[in-house]
């Protein structure tokens, strides 16, 4: 195969997926026999060496990508130069194909995929995976993968150093009743392959050697889904800022949908995020964040409120970790949030806002009715380094009157204040 690289230089690169049990095919064996440069992880190079004679080829062991890409670029075309890259499974699925295409151009690549490790892991369990959310923790902070596992019932995590089963289990150790981790190690190796089902606590107590291929996190009560036409996580909700009647609540103690709509816009919940809902009451904000793909924690000081939060989450088909306790003290035991909604707090409100604002990575949104508390909330947001903004929301809803006529029914005015981390504001502005 010949192609044209991004720099206009002929640089054919053959990329073969391997490592999940399939023996090297005829094309791969023939390519290796003719190769002058072979790039791959040490285990792939060793396996290729056992199957084929690649003695005349230069071998480059993959570690950091940049040196390997530089060596491929230096491997001048012509004079019979042939480059072969060996990768795990499907190298176009969270694999090296992206980096190769960015450097040399997609036309320079001839990609022959193997079975993805995710597909093999689910096959070992006899489960379909078209509804699974797949997240890579390789070379990344595992917190995003943990949040995805908290929010979705069927998740596959591609692991890496410092982001393996134990690190994932540490983030799932609390509030994840019914979750099981399936750790697939050395998939495809007839001697070393293991597929183990464990609770997060059991996975946390173990030492995990390489190579862990993939970790599945399953809510087994929800792993079987209807027939699907679009792969991946379920499509986002068709609507949000749901009516108060769609939540169980007490004495109208619920964030009204007009307020909730703007609060959600300022929170920006998305897959991979963790959102706190403090003074959650019915948990309506937490539930809506979960429906939008974020992991959600709802803090409520009343036992009956905790029960309502769980009931509302179940009614809307999402998971919310309901925490019984009073802020700000109870917040110390929670993982760092991306965004926080504060809907209650009383006299403790300034202290709660301060505690939340110090830990939120992106934003804090506060709903309050008392005018007297606005200055101290703004001061708490600014004092923690956030840029405070806010509005007074006043709305009147259409309400029927006898005689088939309509009146305007005013809702109580609500102040919605929010603070945003300056670095986040700058990065959002740079992308516009």
BELLINJO-V750814 format. One record per helix or strand of 3 or more residues. SS is the DSSP state (H for helix, E for strand). FROM is the first residue (numbers start at 1). TO is the last residue. If there is no record, write none. Layout:
ss->SS from->FROM to->TO
ss->SS from->FROM to->TO
//
This chain:
ss->E from->13 to->18
ss->H from->26 to->34
ss->E from->37 to->40
ss->H from->42 to->51
ss->E from->58 to->61
ss->H from->65 to->74
ss->E from->83 to->88
ss->H from->97 to->104
ss->H from->106 to->108
ss->E from->109 to->112
ss->H from->117 to->125
ss->E from->133 to->136
ss->H from->143 to->151
ss->E from->154 to->158
ss->H from->165 to->171
ss->E from->179 to->185
ss->E from->194 to->198
ss->H from->200 to->204
ss->E from->212 to->219
ss->H from->244 to->246
ss->H from->257 to->267
ss->E from->274 to->278
ss->H from->284 to->291
ss->E from->295 to->300
ss->H from->303 to->315
ss->E from->321 to->324
ss->H from->329 to->333
ss->E from->339 to->342
ss->H from->346 to->359
ss->E from->363 to->368
ss->H from->371 to->383
ss->E from->386 to->393
ss->E from->396 to->401
ss->E from->405 to->410
ss->E from->414 to->421
ss->H from->422 to->430
//
